Amino acid sequence: MKPLKPRALKPGARIALISPASSFDVERWHAGEAALRRFGYEPVPMANSMKSAPQYFAGTVEERLDDLHTAFADRSIDALLCNRGGYGSNMLLPGLDLDLIRANPKPFIGYSDATSLMTWMQRETGLVTFHGPLLAGDFSRDDGVDEESWKNSLAKTALWQLGPESGLTTMRAGSARGRLIGGCLPMLAASLGTPYEIDTRDSILFLEDVNTRPYQVDRMLMQLRFAGKFENVRGVVFNMMMDCVSPGAPLTLIWDVIRRLFEDFDGPVVYGLRSGHVRSPNITVPLGIEVEVDARQAPTLHFLESAVEER
């Protein structure tokens, strides 16, 4: 499917703040909102985005879905930014108005639990989404957002690349081209066997996680393998898989788990991209466009087309 590219963000852009999953720390939200203003944007909290519901949700399914649809439909809104991940985005999938999204392509920015929404939007509409910082998470931290990749992804139409300075190291040498797709590993594994599972054909697959024990990462990667999701993947990019260790157990390096599982993989595998669950400035990565992974020398992720258009 041809990428459906949103419009590039300009200074003063109005960014809808949505909570498709869990509620958040209000102090961190205010810090994130102030940081977004310093970036030169106008934050627009959606009507239900500050709510919380019983258990761990940011409002009811209907409220969360209404905010998302309203933001896409409102012509004065230029982009949508998730306040937080957590859990609950998957509940919105059956009610998601794909025709509305297709008719109003806008940057949708988030990671973690938002992977469920981003994967389905991209698969069904072609919408280019953005694996990038959360408002009440990364924007609330000093140096929580990598400004260069944010601008390259969302505000510019020039081609760009990420190299070793972004944390990339080579696990399996080679080069390959394909659509960059993926996101948070547990969300992708949980989608298997449902109507909303990821389509990995002819892709460069991006995978990331945090605070997951190595054997659990092993199990989810095996689940993807058994489901045939690596058969037509041309290359794999992992983030730094922060804190994926087994406390109190004999040391098992997540690096060694990944290396074993991909020892027969026919394509490049790189590791360490600082995007998603990270403590360093969060790198924004557009999903759904053509990229090249070149791991023959210094590992590099080349973006072969822009993620946004000037309109």
CORZINOR-V619196 format. One record per pair of residues at least 4 apart in sequence whose C-alpha atoms are under 7 Angstrom apart, sorted by the first residue. I is the first residue (numbers start at 1). GAP is how many residues later the second one is. D is the distance in whole Angstrom. If there is no record, write none. Layout:
I:GAP:D  I:GAP:D
This chain:
1:125:6  2:124:6  3:123:5  3:124:6  3:125:6  3:285:6  3:286:6  4:101:7  4:122:5  4:123:4  4:124:6  5:100:7  5:122:6  5:123:6  5:302:6  5:303:5  5:304:6  6:99:5  6:100:5  6:101:6  6:302:5  6:303:6  7:99:7  7:301:5  7:302:5  7:303:6  7:304:6  8:146:6  8:147:5  8:148:7  8:300:5  8:301:6  8:302:6  9:4:6  9:145:6  9:146:5  10:145:6  11:29:6  11:30:6  12:28:6  12:29:5  12:30:6  13:28:5  13:29:6  13:65:6  14:27:6  14:28:5  14:29:6  14:30:6  14:63:5  14:64:5  14:65:7  15:26:7  15:27:6  15:28:5  15:29:6  15:62:6  15:63:6  15:64:5  15:65:6  15:66:7  16:27:6  16:28:5  16:29:6  16:30:6  16:55:6  16:61:6  16:63:6  16:64:5  16:65:6  17:26:7  17:27:6  17:28:5  17:29:6  17:32:7  17:63:6  17:64:5  17:65:6  17:66:6  18:27:7  18:28:6  18:31:5  18:49:6  18:50:7  18:62:7  18:63:6  18:64:5  18:65:6  19:4:7  19:30:5  19:39:6  19:45:6  19:63:6  19:64:5  19:65:6  20:38:7  20:44:5  20:68:7  20:69:5  21:36:6  21:37:6  21:64:6  21:65:6  21:66:5  21:67:4  21:68:5  22:34:6  22:35:4  22:36:5  22:62:7  22:63:6  22:64:5  22:65:6  22:66:7  23:29:6  23:33:7  23:34:6  23:35:4  24:60:6  24:112:7  25:4:6  26:4:6  27:4:6  28:4:6  28:108:5  28:109:7  28:112:5  29:4:6  29:106:6  29:107:4  29:111:7  30:4:6  31:4:6  31:109:5  32:4:6  32:103:5  32:104:5  32:107:4  32:108:4  33:4:6  33:10:7  33:102:7  34:4:6  35:4:6  35:104:6  35:105:7  36:4:7  36:5:6  36:7:7  36:103:7  37:4:5  37:5:6  37:6:7  45:4:6  46:21:6  47:20:7  48:11:7  48:15:6  48:16:7  48:19:6  49:9:7  51:7:5  51:8:5  52:5:6  52:6:4  52:7:5  53:4:5  53:5:6  53:6:5  53:7:6  57:31:7  59:4:6  59:5:6  60:4:6  61:4:6  61:30:7  61:31:6  62:4:6  63:4:6  64:4:7  65:4:6  65:27:6  66:4:6  67:4:6  68:4:6  69:4:6  70:4:6  71:6:6  71:9:7  72:29:6  72:32:6  72:34:7  73:27:7  73:31:7  78:28:6  79:27:5  79:28:5  79:29:6  80:27:6  80:28:5  80:29:6  81:27:6  81:28:5  81:29:6  81:53:7  82:27:6  82:28:5  82:52:6  82:53:6  83:51:5  83:52:5  83:53:5  84:50:6  84:51:7  84:52:6  84:53:7  85:26:7  85:27:5  85:28:5  85:29:6  86:27:6  87:26:6  89:24:6  89:25:6  89:27:6  89:28:6  90:26:6  90:27:7  92:4:6  93:24:7  97:4:7  98:4:6  98:27:7  99:4:6  100:4:6  101:4:6  102:23:6  105:22:7  107:22:6  107:23:7  108:21:5  108:22:6  109:20:6  109:21:5  109:22:6  109:23:6  110:4:6  110:20:7  110:21:5  110:22:5  110:23:6  110:24:6  111:4:6  111:20:5  111:21:6  111:72:7  111:165:6  112:72:5  112:164:7  113:74:7  114:4:6  115:4:6  115:68:6  115:69:6  115:72:6  116:4:6  116:71:6  117:4:6  118:4:6  118:11:6  119:4:6  119:63:7  119:79:6  120:4:6  120:76:6  121:4:6  121:5:7  121:6:6  122:4:4  122:5:5  122:6:6  122:166:7  123:76:7  128:158:7  128:159:6  128:160:5  128:161:7  128:179:7  129:157:6  129:158:5  129:159:7  130:154:6  130:155:6  130:156:4  130:157:6  131:145:7  131:153:6  131:154:5  131:155:6  131:156:7  132:143:7  132:144:6  132:150:7  132:151:6  132:152:4  132:153:6  133:5:5  133:6:7  133:12:6  133:149:6  133:151:7  134:4:5  134:5:6  135:4:5  135:5:7  136:4:6  137:4:7  138:6:4  138:7:6  138:144:7  139:5:6  139:6:6  143:138:5  144:136:6  144:137:4  144:138:6  145:136:5  145:137:5  145:138:7  146:4:6  146:135:5  146:136:5  146:137:5  147:4:6  148:4:6  149:4:6  149:134:6  149:135:5  150:4:6  150:134:5  151:4:5  151:5:6  152:4:5  153:131:7  153:132:7  153:133:6  153:154:6  154:154:6  157:149:5  157:151:6  157:152:6  158:148:6  159:144:6  159:145:6  159:146:6  159:147:6  160:142:6  160:143:6  161:139:7  161:140:6  161:141:4  161:142:6  162:4:6  162:138:6  162:139:5  162:140:7  163:5:6  163:136:6  163:137:4  163:138:6  164:4:5  164:5:6  164:134:7  164:135:6  164:136:7  166:107:6  166:108:6  167:105:5  167:106:5  167:107:6  168:102:6  168:103:5  168:104:5  168:105:5  168:131:6  169:101:6  169:102:5  169:103:6  169:130:6  170:99:6  170:100:5  170:101:6  170:125:6  170:129:6  171:88:7  171:98:5  171:99:5  171:100:7  172:96:5  172:97:5  172:98:7  173:95:5  173:96:7  173:122:5  173:123:5  174:93:6  174:94:5  174:120:6  174:121:5  174:122:5  175:92:7  175:93:6  175:118:5  175:119:4  175:120:6  175:121:7  176:58:6  176:59:6  176:91:7  176:92:7  176:116:6  176:117:5  176:118:7  177:27:7  177:57:7  177:113:7  177:114:6  177:115:4  177:116:6  178:24:6  178:25:5  178:26:5  178:56:7  178:112:5  178:113:6  178:114:7  179:23:7  179:24:5  179:25:6  179:109:6  179:110:5  179:111:4  179:112:6  180:23:6  180:24:5  180:25:6  180:26:7  180:107:5  180:108:5  180:109:6  180:110:6  180:111:6  181:22:7  181:23:6  181:24:5  181:25:6  181:106:5  181:107:6  182:23:6  182:24:5  182:25:6  183:23:6  183:24:5  183:25:6  184:4:7  184:23:6  184:24:5  184:25:6  185:4:6  185:22:6  185:23:6  185:24:6  186:4:6  187:4:6  188:9:7  188:10:7  189:31:6  189:34:7  189:35:6  191:5:6  191:6:5  192:5:5  193:4:7  200:29:6  200:32:7  200:33:6  201:31:5  201:32:6  202:30:5  202:31:5  202:32:6  203:30:5  203:31:6  204:29:6  204:30:6  204:31:5  204:32:6  205:28:7  205:30:6  205:31:5  205:32:6  206:30:6  206:31:5  206:32:6  207:30:6  207:31:5  207:32:7  208:30:6  208:31:5  208:33:6  208:68:7  209:32:5  209:33:7  209:68:7  210:31:5  210:32:5  210:33:6  210:34:6  210:67:6  211:31:7  211:32:5  211:33:5  212:4:6  212:5:7  212:32:5  212:33:7  213:4:6  213:31:5  213:32:5  213:33:5  214:4:6  214:30:6  214:31:6  214:32:7  214:38:7  214:40:6  214:43:7  215:4:6  216:4:6  217:4:6  218:4:6  218:39:7  219:4:6  220:4:6  221:4:6  222:4:6  223:4:6  224:4:6  224:5:5  224:6:7  225:4:6  225:5:6  234:33:6  235:32:5  235:33:5  235:34:6  235:58:7  236:32:6  236:33:5  236:34:6  237:32:6  237:33:5  237:34:6  238:32:6  238:33:5  238:34:6  238:35:6  239:32:6  239:33:4  239:34:4  239:35:6  239:36:6  240:31:6  240:32:4  240:33:6  240:34:6  242:35:7  242:36:7  244:10:6  245:7:7  253:4:7  254:4:6  255:4:6  256:4:6  257:4:6  258:4:6  259:4:6  268:25:7  268:27:6  274:4:6  274:8:6  274:9:6  275:7:5  275:8:5  275:9:6  276:6:6  278:4:7  286:21:6  289:16:7  289:18:7  290:13:7  290:14:6  290:15:6  291:10:7  291:11:5  291:12:5  291:13:5  292:9:6  292:10:5  292:11:7  292:12:7  293:7:6  293:8:5  293:9:6  294:5:6  294:6:5  294:7:6  295:4:4  295:5:6
